[in-house]
Amino acid sequence: MKDKLRHKVFQTISDIADEKRTDTYVIGGYVRDIFLDRDSKDIDIVVIGSGIALAKETAQRLGGLKVTTFKNFGTAMIKYKDMEIEFVGARKESYNRNSRKPVVEDGTLEDDQNRRDFTINALALSLNKKNFGELLDPFNGLEHLKQKLIKTPLDPVVTFSDDPLRMMRAIRFATQLIFRIEEKTFEGIKATKERIKIISKERINDELNKIIMADKPSIGFKLLDKAGLLELIFPELHALKGVESRNGIGHKDNFFHTLEVLDRIAPNTDDLWLRWATLLHDIGKPASKRFDENAGWTFYAHNYIGAKMTEQIFKKMKLPANEKMKFVQKMVKLHMRPIGLSEDTVTDSAVRRLLFEAGDDIDKLMTLCEADITSKNEEKVKRYLKNFQIVREKLKEIEQKDHIRNFQPPISGEIIMETFGLKPCKEIGDIKSAIKEAILDGEIHNDYDEAYEFMLKTGEEMGLKPVK
């Protein structure tokens, strides 16, 4: 254990703590991750005294580092190389019913460990030389690590009611670490789920993003659903749940299908927004669901409905309303296109159009679509994957030949106006559109000379004559 504390940061803090005769500990996630053999760069230091004073002295000895202080909370933070070290005086907390911001008072190490969210995050290691590296584990957190168990130190209803974000954190840790949540603790989440409403959307998103980025995100979303939190924080995703049957014909549960696709894409991308697109790819299915006596259950245009819903969801959940949202929207809108290509004969024209619409995101779109093949029919899966490979090869071949990805038609509106002596009018847009369609259909190459000749021909058909 002492080997893990040989870093210059801990040795410096140890020297200062002994000089000032203050009991000092490293506590929380860093200690937990030592036992889990995980890398961690976030270090929490608890001192029985002034955390700010210890931070300032440590920063000075480590080379005059900048100290960021939060006097209201008695905390300070310094950055040393790739580490973030937060210092706090040991404290006890009490909470107001309508806020997760605590009333803070000076306390003992025991008080500080009592206020921690989970037993595995209440582990502390002494940094004083007399007992350097000694573990203080009042809640049996080390044993819970071995058992892979998430458990609150105190009554879970009190713990979650005081700070409802801890409910999200419990599920996030269970997902990231592949731990189980102790039964009484999970019942505490269910009992206090409504308290999540006092938590800001931004803080909830932080935890959701970490769940989405886990190796197996479905664990977290199933727990959110089981606890009753999903319906409160993400009703559109919850609405995918369930199977309806008519005339003995049912459809798949789109919630569990979505989670399966999310798990399937996880090993192939660390792009958070591609994973968000995966989570939302079928979000329009409840709104588009219809039953037809001949066709059975249909979800026509669910991709277009889902693309519109994406913008609404991002706005409501206070997710970034910028190019990241537009990327997710595009993936949701286009996710059916490669599947359609893989079912039919792959024509050059269809591939050109897909390249034009997907642009530089075509590879990410294909990754999503390949993850979306979840049939239990192994032969069907093999056939789709084989066809997808054909689509990928065709995409590569046509891109090399025609340079369609992100292409701009080689004839601009200015050239059309100058050629035919036109002022801004509808005909200019019509000619530009005709040139674009001709290139996408393969009638002409993506080439200036061919496009210019096509422009002259199209203008002539519209009754326009070039000016001399």
C-alpha positions in Angstrom: 0.0 0.0 0.0 2.8 2.4 0.9 4.2 1.9 -2.6 1.2 3.6 -4.0 1.8 6.6 -1.9 5.5 7.2 -2.8 4.6 9.9 -5.3 6.2 13.3 -4.6 2.7 14.8 -3.9 2.0 12.5 -1.0 5.5 12.8 0.4 5.3 16.6 0.4 1.8 16.6 2.1 3.1 14.1 4.7 6.1 16.4 5.5 3.8 19.5 5.9 1.2 17.5 8.0 3.9 16.4 10.5 5.4 19.9 10.7 2.0 21.4 11.5 1.0 18.4 13.6 -2.3 18.0 11.7 -3.8 14.6 11.0 -4.1 14.3 7.2 -5.5 11.6 4.9 -6.1 10.7 1.3 -9.7 9.6 1.0 -12.4 8.6 -1.5 -12.1 7.5 -5.1 -8.3 7.6 -5.3 -8.1 5.1 -2.4 -10.8 3.0 -3.9 -9.0 2.8 -7.2 -5.8 1.8 -5.5 -7.5 -1.4 -4.3 -9.2 -1.9 -7.7 -5.9 -1.4 -9.5 -7.3 1.5 -11.6 -5.5 4.6 -12.6 -6.8 7.8 -11.0 -5.7 11.4 -11.3 -8.2 12.9 -8.9 -6.9 13.1 -5.3 -9.0 14.1 -2.3 -7.1 15.2 0.8 -8.9 15.6 4.2 -7.1 17.4 7.0 -8.3 17.9 10.6 -7.9 21.6 10.3 -7.6 24.0 7.4 -7.6 22.4 4.0 -6.9 25.8 2.3 -3.8 26.4 4.4 -2.5 22.9 3.6 -3.2 23.4 -0.1 -1.3 26.7 -0.2 1.8 25.3 1.6 1.7 22.2 -0.7 1.4 24.4 -3.8 4.4 26.5 -2.7 6.6 23.5 -2.1 5.7 21.8 -5.4 7.0 24.8 -7.3 4.7 27.8 -6.7 1.5 26.2 -8.2 -1.7 28.1 -8.6 -4.3 27.5 -5.8 -8.0 27.7 -6.5 -10.0 28.3 -3.3 -13.6 27.9 -2.4 -13.9 29.6 0.9 -17.6 29.0 1.4 -16.8 25.2 1.4 -13.4 25.4 3.0 -11.8 23.7 0.0 -8.9 24.4 -2.3 -7.6 22.7 -5.4 -4.2 22.6 -7.1 -3.0 20.9 -10.3 0.3 19.2 -10.4 1.3 17.7 -13.8 -1.7 15.4 -14.7 -3.1 15.3 -11.2 -5.9 17.3 -9.6 -5.6 17.5 -5.8 -8.5 18.8 -3.7 -7.9 19.7 -0.1 -10.7 20.0 2.5 -11.0 20.3 6.2 -12.8 17.4 7.8 -16.5 18.4 8.1 -19.9 17.3 8.9 -23.0 18.3 6.9 -26.7 18.9 7.3 -29.1 19.5 4.5 -32.1 21.7 3.7 -35.1 19.7 2.2 -35.1 21.8 -1.0 -31.4 21.9 -1.8 -28.5 19.5 -2.2 -26.1 22.2 -0.9 -25.2 21.3 2.6 -24.7 23.4 5.7 -21.1 22.7 6.6 -19.4 22.6 10.0 -15.9 21.5 11.1 -15.8 17.9 12.1 -13.7 14.8 12.7 -12.5 12.2 10.2 -15.4 10.1 11.3 -17.8 12.9 10.5 -16.2 13.2 7.1 -16.4 9.5 6.4 -20.1 9.5 7.5 -21.0 12.1 4.8 -19.5 10.0 2.0 -21.9 8.6 -0.5 -20.8 4.9 -0.5 -18.7 2.7 1.8 -16.2 2.1 -1.0 -15.7 5.8 -1.2 -15.2 6.3 2.5 -11.8 4.5 2.6 -9.0 6.7 4.0 -5.2 6.3 4.2 -3.2 8.2 6.7 -0.4 10.5 5.4 1.2 11.2 8.8 4.6 9.5 9.2 3.6 7.7 12.5 1.0 5.6 10.7 1.7 6.4 7.0 -0.4 4.3 4.7 -2.6 2.9 7.4 -6.2 2.2 6.2 -9.2 3.6 8.1 -12.3 1.7 7.0 -15.2 2.2 9.4 -17.9 0.9 7.1 -16.2 -2.3 5.8 -15.7 -0.7 2.4 -12.7 -2.9 1.6 -14.9 -6.0 2.0 -17.6 -4.4 -0.1 -15.0 -3.8 -2.9 -14.2 -7.5 -2.7 -17.9 -8.3 -2.9 -18.4 -5.8 -5.7 -21.1 -4.1 -3.7 -22.4 -0.5 -3.7 -23.8 0.4 -0.3 -24.3 3.6 1.6 -22.5 4.1 4.9 -25.7 5.4 6.6 -29.4 5.0 6.1 -29.8 5.1 2.3 -33.1 7.0 2.4 -31.3 9.8 4.4 -28.2 9.6 2.1 -30.2 9.9 -1.1 -32.7 12.4 0.2 -29.9 14.7 1.4 -28.2 14.6 -2.0 -30.3 12.9 -4.7 -27.5 13.0 -7.3 -26.1 10.1 -5.3 -28.8 7.9 -6.8 -27.3 8.5 -10.2 -23.8 8.0 -8.9 -24.8 4.6 -7.4 -26.1 3.5 -10.7 -23.1 5.0 -12.6 -20.6 3.2 -10.3 -22.5 -0.1 -10.6 -22.3 0.3 -14.4 -18.6 1.4 -14.7 -17.3 -1.1 -12.1 -19.9 -3.9 -12.9 -20.8 -4.0 -9.2 -24.3 -4.7 -7.8 -26.2 -2.3 -5.6 -27.0 -3.7 -2.2 -30.7 -4.4 -1.8 -31.5 -1.9 1.0 -29.5 0.7 -0.9 -31.5 0.1 -4.1 -34.8 0.2 -2.2 -33.6 3.6 -0.9 -33.2 4.8 -4.4 -36.7 3.7 -5.3 -38.1 5.3 -2.2 -36.5 8.7 -2.9 -36.6 8.8 -6.7 -38.9 11.9 -6.8 -36.1 13.8 -5.1 -34.1 13.7 -8.4 -36.3 16.6 -9.5 -34.2 19.1 -7.5 -31.1 18.1 -9.4 -30.0 20.3 -12.3 -30.2 18.8 -15.8 -26.5 19.4 -16.2 -25.5 17.3 -13.2 -27.8 14.5 -14.4 -26.2 14.7 -17.8 -22.7 14.3 -16.3 -23.8 11.0 -14.8 -25.7 9.9 -17.9 -22.7 10.5 -20.1 -20.5 8.4 -17.8 -23.1 5.6 -18.0 -23.3 5.9 -21.8 -19.4 5.8 -22.0 -19.2 2.6 -19.9 -18.1 -0.7 -21.4 -21.6 -2.1 -21.0 -24.0 0.9 -20.8 -27.2 -1.3 -20.7 -26.4 -2.1 -17.1 -27.0 1.5 -16.1 -30.1 2.1 -18.1 -31.8 -1.1 -16.9 -31.0 0.0 -13.3 -32.4 3.5 -14.0 -35.6 1.9 -15.3 -35.9 -0.6 -12.5 -35.4 2.2 -9.9 -38.1 4.4 -11.5 -35.6 7.1 -12.3 -35.6 6.7 -16.1 -39.2 7.8 -16.5 -38.5 10.9 -14.5 -35.2 12.0 -16.2 -35.7 10.5 -19.8 -39.4 9.7 -20.5 -38.8 9.5 -24.2 -36.4 6.5 -23.7 -38.7 4.9 -21.2 -41.6 5.2 -23.8 -39.7 2.6 -26.0 -40.5 -0.1 -23.4 -43.1 -2.7 -23.9 -44.4 -5.1 -26.5 -47.9 -4.9 -28.0 -49.6 -7.8 -29.8 -52.5 -7.9 -32.2 -53.9 -10.9 -34.0 -51.1 -12.9 -32.5 -48.5 -10.6 -34.0 -46.1 -8.7 -31.7 -43.1 -6.4 -32.2 -39.8 -6.4 -30.4 -39.3 -4.4 -27.2 -37.5 -1.3 -28.7 -36.1 -0.3 -25.3 -34.1 -3.5 -24.9 -33.2 -3.5 -28.6 -31.8 0.0 -28.2 -29.7 -1.1 -25.2 -28.4 -4.1 -27.1 -27.3 -1.9 -30.0 -25.6 0.5 -27.5 -23.7 -2.4 -26.0 -22.8 -3.6 -29.4 -21.4 -0.3 -30.6 -19.5 0.4 -27.3 -16.3 -1.7 -28.2 -16.1 0.1 -31.6 -16.3 3.8 -30.6 -15.3 6.2 -27.8 -17.3 9.0 -29.5 -19.9 10.1 -26.9 -22.1 11.6 -29.5 -22.2 8.6 -31.7 -23.2 6.6 -28.6 -25.9 9.2 -28.0 -27.1 8.8 -31.6 -27.2 5.0 -30.9 -29.4 5.6 -27.8 -31.8 7.8 -29.8 -31.7 5.9 -33.2 -35.2 4.4 -32.6 -36.6 7.1 -30.3 -39.3 8.0 -32.9 -40.8 4.5 -33.0 -43.5 5.0 -30.3 -44.9 8.0 -32.2 -44.8 6.2 -35.6 -46.1 2.8 -34.5 -49.1 1.5 -36.6 -50.7 -1.9 -37.1 -51.6 -3.0 -40.6 -53.6 -6.2 -41.2 -51.3 -7.1 -44.1 -47.9 -5.7 -43.0 -48.2 -6.2 -39.3 -46.5 -3.6 -37.0 -44.9 -0.7 -38.9 -42.7 2.2 -37.8 -42.7 4.2 -41.1 -40.6 7.4 -41.0 -39.5 6.8 -37.4 -36.0 8.0 -38.4 -37.4 11.4 -39.5 -39.6 11.7 -36.5 -36.7 10.7 -34.3 -34.5 13.4 -35.9 -37.1 16.0 -35.0 -37.4 14.6 -31.4 -33.6 14.7 -31.0 -33.5 18.5 -31.1 -36.4 18.7 -28.6 -34.7 16.2 -26.3 -31.4 18.0 -26.4 -33.1 21.3 -25.6 -35.2 19.9 -22.7 -32.3 18.0 -21.2 -29.9 21.0 -21.7 -27.5 19.0 -23.8 -25.4 21.0 -26.2 -27.5 22.7 -28.9 -24.7 22.9 -31.4 -22.9 20.8 -34.0 -23.0 17.8 -31.6 -26.8 17.9 -31.6 -26.8 18.2 -35.4 -24.5 15.3 -35.7 -26.8 13.1 -33.5 -29.8 14.3 -35.5 -28.1 13.4 -38.8 -27.2 9.9 -37.5 -30.8 9.3 -36.3 -32.2 10.5 -39.7 -29.9 8.4 -41.9 -29.6 5.2 -39.8 -32.0 3.4 -42.0 -30.3 4.2 -45.3 -27.4 1.7 -45.2 -29.8 -1.0 -44.1 -32.0 -0.3 -47.1 -28.9 -0.5 -49.4 -27.8 -3.8 -47.9 -31.2 -5.3 -48.6 -31.3 -4.2 -52.3 -28.9 -4.3 -55.2 -26.4 -1.6 -54.3 -26.6 1.0 -57.1 -23.9 3.7 -57.6 -26.6 6.4 -57.5 -27.9 5.3 -54.1 -24.3 5.2 -52.7 -23.5 8.6 -54.1 -26.6 10.1 -52.4 -25.7 8.4 -49.1 -22.1 9.8 -49.4 -23.5 13.3 -50.2 -25.8 13.3 -47.2 -23.5 11.7 -44.6 -20.3 13.5 -45.7 -17.4 12.9 -43.3 -19.6 11.0 -40.9 -20.2 8.1 -43.2 -17.9 5.7 -41.3 -19.6 6.5 -38.0 -23.0 6.0 -39.7 -21.9 2.5 -40.9 -20.6 1.7 -37.4 -24.0 2.5 -36.0 -25.9 0.5 -38.6 -23.7 -2.6 -38.2 -24.4 -2.5 -34.4 -28.1 -2.2 -35.2 -28.2 -5.8 -36.6 -29.5 -7.7 -33.5 -31.6 -10.4 -35.1 -31.6 -13.8 -33.3 -31.4 -15.4 -36.8 -27.7 -15.9 -37.3 -28.0 -16.5 -41.0 -29.8 -13.1 -41.4 -27.1 -11.4 -39.4 -24.4 -12.9 -41.5 -26.2 -11.9 -44.7 -26.6 -8.3 -43.5 -23.0 -8.0 -42.4 -21.8 -9.4 -45.7 -24.0 -6.9 -47.6 -22.7 -4.1 -45.4 -19.2 -5.0 -46.4 -20.2 -4.7 -50.0 -21.8 -1.3 -49.2 -18.5 -0.2 -47.5 -16.4 -1.3 -50.5 -18.8 0.5 -52.9 -18.6 3.7 -50.8 -14.8 3.6 -50.9 -14.8 2.9 -54.7 -17.3 5.7 -55.5 -15.6 8.2 -53.2 -12.3 7.6 -54.9 -13.8 7.9 -58.4 -16.4 10.7 -57.9 -15.2 12.7 -54.8 -18.8 13.0 -53.6 -18.2 13.3 -49.9 -19.0 16.9 -48.9 -18.9 17.9 -52.5 -20.2 21.3 -53.7 -21.6 21.3 -57.2 -18.8 22.6 -59.5 -21.1 25.3 -61.1 -22.0 28.2 -58.7 -25.0 30.4 -58.8 -22.7 33.3 -60.0 -21.6 31.3 -63.0 -25.2 30.5 -63.9 -26.2 34.2 -63.6 -23.3 35.4 -65.6 -23.8 32.8 -68.4 -27.5 33.5 -68.9 -27.5 37.2 -67.9 -29.9 36.5 -64.9 -30.6 38.4 -61.8 -31.4 36.3 -58.6 -34.4 34.1 -59.4 -35.9 30.6 -59.0 -34.3 29.3 -62.2 -30.8 29.6 -60.8 -31.7 27.2 -57.9 -33.4 24.9 -60.3 -30.3 24.6 -62.5 -28.0 24.1 -59.5 -30.3 21.4 -58.3 -30.4 19.7 -61.7 -26.6 19.6 -61.8 -26.4 18.1 -58.4 -29.0 15.4 -59.2 -27.2 14.6 -62.5 -23.9 14.1 -60.6 -25.6 12.0 -57.9 -27.4 9.9 -60.5 -24.1 9.4 -62.4 -25.3 11.1 -65.6 -22.2 13.3 -65.5 -19.0 13.3 -63.4 -18.2 15.7 -60.6 -16.3 17.8 -63.1 -16.5 21.4 -64.1 -16.5 21.0 -67.9 -19.2 18.3 -67.9 -21.2 20.3 -65.4 -20.9 23.4 -67.5 -22.2 21.6 -70.6 -25.0 20.1 -68.6 -25.9 23.7 -67.3 -26.1 25.0 -70.9 -28.3 22.1 -72.0 -30.6 22.5 -68.9 -30.8 26.2 -69.4 -31.8 25.7 -73.1 -34.6 23.3 -72.0 -35.9 26.0 -69.7 -35.9 28.6 -72.5 -32.7 30.4 -71.4 -30.0 31.5 -73.8 -26.4 32.3 -72.9 -25.4 35.9 -73.3 -22.4 36.6 -75.6 
